[in-house]
Amino acid sequence: MSGTEEVETRRRQLELGRDEADAVIERHLRDHLSRGVVAVRDAGDRAGHALRFREERLQAPGIPLLVRVSGPAWHAPDRYGRLIGRPPGRGTLAEAVERSDPAIDHVKVVNSGLNSLLRFGKATPPQFGREELADAVLAAEARGLPVMVHANGESPVRDAVDAGCDSIEHGFFMGRENRFRMARRGTVWVPTACTMSAYARTLPPGSREAHGARRNLEHQVGQLREAVREKVRVVLGTDAGSPGVHHGKAVSEEIGLLMRAGMTAAEAVRSASWYGAALLGLEDRLGRLTPGMPATFLVVRGGPDRLPDSLQRPLSVHVEGVRRFPG
């Protein structure tokens, strides 16, 4: 999915055939590379295009991007998630995880609904029970796969964290106790605050929805501010493909929101680089500039005081010592 706000384009992208999907994915990956992103994590694709593309198109030597994919996500029957996945069908969630495609890099589970733009803080019940989630996490661990969970609200986040998931995606309105749980367990939080920033920017000015998006954004920034103090490990993610959230471009916006929440420029960059590489299992290849590590870095104009705006137009991007952008 692209970050376009055009409803017809978004509808059409959900039904893309193989060749059309490949062209869209390739364009989005180029968008990422041009902004200095050299590794991405896909979080759900109901048609399986991303996994197929990775297997068929990104195995050639010299391809500069690393792509980690989940394949279609798992959601409960008749609950939110059809956009990116499917329900387990016959059997349990754990059994569905066991029979997932052997080529996936992680498991994606949807455990709540979306955030409301009209009812501030509206909670949706968990999609899966805590024990069901815990069994699914064990099934994933048996395959050596981490588990990322879409969860908003106190109960959906609490159950996912207690079940042993590796990361919480979004985590809007999860509350103080859940942040403490995550800090104690080492659960990663990927807050994707820029999704609400995009809604606030693109929805009709003065509308109730735009006002709701701004309130959601301010609440998420407040949660982030507390999470920084509480030592929750925060990893940058954008939810690119949501309306107004563009591949590559949204990274600098999310870094700006992390800094607005109290992170220093160094801390925000670490969330996007070293911590991000660790979450993707790529810390031996990416995320740091240190002796013995591959020379993967980007060059921007100006010093740290120019961040995050300078990330919008990198002068060059180098992957393992080779300049890949421009190029």
C-alpha positions in Angstrom: 0.0 0.0 0.0 1.1 3.5 -0.7 0.5 6.6 1.5 -1.9 8.1 -0.9 -5.2 9.5 0.4 -7.1 8.7 -2.8 -9.8 6.2 -1.9 -10.0 4.7 -5.3 -6.2 4.2 -5.6 -6.1 2.5 -2.2 -9.0 0.2 -3.1 -7.3 -0.7 -6.4 -4.0 -1.5 -4.6 -5.7 -4.1 -2.5 -6.6 -6.0 -5.6 -3.3 -5.7 -7.5 -2.1 -8.6 -9.6 1.4 -10.0 -9.5 3.2 -7.6 -12.0 1.4 -4.5 -10.8 2.2 -5.4 -7.1 5.8 -5.9 -8.0 6.0 -2.4 -9.6 4.4 -0.8 -6.5 6.7 -2.6 -4.0 9.8 -1.7 -6.0 8.8 1.9 -6.1 8.2 2.0 -2.4 11.6 0.3 -1.7 13.3 2.9 -3.9 11.5 5.6 -1.9 13.0 4.1 1.3 16.5 3.9 -0.1 16.4 7.5 -1.2 15.7 8.5 2.4 18.5 6.4 3.8 16.4 3.4 4.9 18.3 0.1 4.1 16.1 -2.4 6.0 12.4 -2.6 6.3 9.9 -4.8 8.2 6.7 -5.6 6.5 3.8 -6.1 8.9 1.1 -7.9 7.0 0.1 -8.4 3.4 -3.1 -10.5 2.8 -2.1 -11.4 -0.8 1.4 -12.5 0.1 2.9 -10.2 -2.5 5.7 -8.9 -0.2 6.9 -12.3 0.7 6.9 -13.5 -2.9 8.7 -10.3 -4.1 11.3 -10.8 -1.4 11.9 -14.4 -2.4 11.9 -13.8 -6.2 13.3 -10.3 -6.7 15.5 -9.5 -3.7 17.8 -12.6 -3.7 20.1 -11.4 -6.4 23.6 -10.3 -5.3 24.0 -6.5 -4.8 20.4 -5.7 -3.9 20.9 -3.0 -1.3 17.8 -3.4 0.8 17.0 -6.0 3.4 13.3 -6.9 3.7 11.8 -8.8 6.6 8.3 -10.0 6.0 5.5 -11.7 8.0 3.3 -12.8 5.1 -0.5 -12.4 5.9 -1.1 -11.3 9.5 -3.5 -13.2 11.8 -6.7 -11.7 13.1 -9.8 -13.1 14.8 -12.8 -14.0 12.7 -15.0 -10.9 12.0 -12.6 -8.5 13.6 -10.3 -5.8 12.2 -7.4 -7.1 10.1 -8.8 -8.2 6.7 -6.7 -5.4 5.1 -3.5 -7.2 6.0 -4.3 -10.8 6.8 -6.8 -13.5 7.6 -8.3 -15.5 10.5 -6.7 -18.8 11.6 -9.5 -20.9 10.1 -9.8 -24.4 11.6 -7.7 -24.9 14.6 -6.1 -22.6 17.1 -3.9 -19.5 16.5 -0.8 -21.5 17.5 -1.6 -24.2 14.9 -2.0 -21.4 12.3 1.4 -20.1 13.3 2.9 -23.6 13.0 1.7 -24.0 9.4 2.7 -20.5 8.3 4.9 -20.2 5.2 8.4 -21.4 6.1 10.0 -18.4 4.4 8.5 -15.8 6.8 10.8 -13.8 9.1 8.3 -13.0 11.9 4.7 -13.5 12.9 2.2 -10.7 12.9 -0.9 -10.9 15.1 -3.7 -8.3 15.3 -5.1 -8.1 18.8 -7.2 -5.0 18.8 -9.2 -2.7 16.5 -8.2 0.7 15.1 -8.2 4.0 17.0 -11.3 6.1 16.8 -11.0 9.6 15.5 -14.5 10.4 16.9 -14.5 8.8 20.4 -11.3 9.7 22.2 -9.6 6.7 23.8 -12.3 4.3 22.7 -11.2 0.7 23.6 -11.8 -2.5 21.6 -11.6 -5.9 23.3 -8.7 -8.2 22.7 -9.1 -10.4 19.6 -7.4 -13.4 21.2 -7.2 -14.6 24.8 -4.0 -14.4 26.8 -3.4 -18.1 26.8 -4.1 -18.3 23.1 -1.6 -15.6 22.4 0.9 -17.3 24.7 0.6 -20.6 22.9 1.1 -18.8 19.6 4.2 -17.1 20.9 5.6 -20.5 21.9 4.8 -21.9 18.5 6.6 -19.0 16.9 9.6 -19.4 19.2 9.8 -23.1 18.3 10.4 -21.9 14.7 12.8 -19.2 15.7 10.4 -16.4 14.8 9.7 -13.2 16.8 6.1 -12.1 17.2 4.9 -8.5 16.6 1.4 -7.6 17.8 -0.9 -4.8 16.6 -2.5 -3.6 19.9 -4.2 -0.5 21.2 -5.8 0.0 24.6 -5.0 -1.4 28.0 -6.3 -5.0 27.7 -5.1 -5.9 24.2 -1.6 -4.6 25.1 -1.5 -6.2 28.5 -2.4 -9.6 27.1 0.1 -9.4 24.3 2.9 -8.4 26.6 2.1 -11.0 29.2 2.0 -13.6 26.5 5.6 -12.9 25.7 5.4 -11.0 22.4 8.5 -9.3 21.1 7.0 -6.0 20.1 3.9 -3.9 20.4 2.9 -2.0 17.3 1.1 1.3 17.9 0.2 0.9 21.6 -2.1 3.9 21.6 -3.9 4.4 25.0 -2.0 1.4 26.5 -1.5 3.1 29.9 1.2 3.4 32.5 1.1 -0.2 33.9 1.6 -1.6 30.4 4.7 0.6 29.9 6.1 -0.7 33.2 5.4 -4.3 32.1 7.2 -3.6 28.8 10.2 -2.0 30.5 10.5 -5.0 32.9 10.2 -7.6 30.2 12.2 -5.8 27.5 9.2 -5.7 25.1 9.9 -3.3 22.3 7.4 -0.5 21.5 6.9 0.8 18.0 4.6 3.8 18.5 3.9 4.9 14.9 2.8 8.3 16.2 3.1 9.8 12.7 -0.1 8.0 11.6 -2.1 10.4 13.7 0.0 13.3 12.5 -0.8 12.4 8.9 -4.6 12.2 9.7 -4.5 15.6 11.4 -2.7 17.0 8.4 -4.8 15.5 5.6 -8.3 15.3 6.9 -10.6 18.3 6.3 -9.5 21.2 8.5 -11.9 21.8 11.3 -13.5 18.4 11.0 -14.2 16.3 14.1 -12.0 13.6 12.7 -9.0 16.0 12.3 -9.6 17.2 15.8 -9.7 13.6 17.1 -6.5 12.8 15.3 -4.7 15.7 16.9 -5.9 14.6 20.4 -4.7 11.0 19.7 -1.4 12.4 18.5 -0.9 14.5 21.6 -1.8 11.6 23.9 0.7 9.3 22.1 3.5 11.9 22.4 2.6 12.1 26.1 2.9 8.3 26.4 6.2 8.5 24.6 7.5 11.2 26.9 6.8 8.9 29.9 8.2 5.8 28.1 11.5 7.6 27.6 11.7 8.2 31.4 10.6 4.7 32.2 13.3 3.1 30.0 11.0 1.4 27.5 12.9 0.4 24.4 11.3 2.4 21.6 12.0 1.5 18.0 11.1 3.8 15.2 8.3 2.6 12.8 6.0 4.5 10.6 3.2 2.2 9.5 4.0 3.4 6.0 1.1 2.8 3.6 -1.5 4.3 6.0 -3.2 7.4 4.5 -0.7 10.3 4.4 2.2 8.1 5.7 4.6 7.8 2.8 7.4 5.2 2.5 10.8 6.7 3.4 9.5 10.2 3.9 7.7 9.4 7.1 10.9 8.3 8.9 12.1 11.9 9.5 8.6 12.9 10.7 8.6 10.1 13.2 12.1 11.0 14.4 10.8 14.6 14.9 8.0 13.2 17.1 10.4 11.1 19.1 12.4 14.3 19.7 9.3 16.2 20.6 8.6 13.6 23.2 11.9 14.3 24.9 14.5 12.1 23.1 17.8 13.7 22.2 18.7 13.6 18.5 21.2 10.8 19.3 18.5 8.8 21.1 16.0 9.2 18.3 18.6 8.1 15.7 19.5 5.1 17.8 15.8 4.1 17.9 15.8 4.2 14.1 19.2 2.5 13.6 20.8 0.3 16.3 17.5 -0.6 18.1 15.7 -1.1 14.8 18.5 -3.4 13.5 18.3 -5.4 16.7 14.5 -5.8 16.4 14.9 -7.1 12.8 17.7 -9.5 13.9 20.2 -7.5 11.8 22.5 -6.1 14.5 25.5 -7.9 13.1 25.1 -6.0 9.8 23.4 -2.7 10.5 22.7 0.0 12.9 26.2 1.2 14.1 29.3 2.8 12.8 32.0 0.9 14.6 35.2 -1.0 13.8 34.4 -4.4 12.4 30.9 -3.5 11.2 30.0 -3.1 7.5 30.2 0.5 6.5 26.5 1.3 6.0 25.6 4.9 6.5 24.0 8.0 5.0 25.3 11.5 4.6 23.2 14.5 5.2 23.9 18.2 5.1 24.7 19.9 8.5 25.1 18.7 12.0 22.8 17.2 14.6 21.0 20.5 15.0 19.6 20.0 11.5 17.8 16.8 12.4 15.3 15.5 11.5 14.8 17.9 8.5 18.1 17.0 6.9 17.0 13.4 6.6 14.4 14.4 4.0 17.2 14.8 1.3 20.3 12.7 2.1 23.3 13.6 -0.1 24.2 9.9 -0.4 23.4 6.4 1.0 26.1 3.8 1.4 25.5 0.1 1.9 28.5 -2.1 3.0 30.9 0.5 1.6 29.2 1.0 -1.7 27.2 4.1 -2.6 23.7 3.1 -3.5 22.0 6.4 -3.7 22.3 8.3 -5.9 23.1 5.4 -8.2 
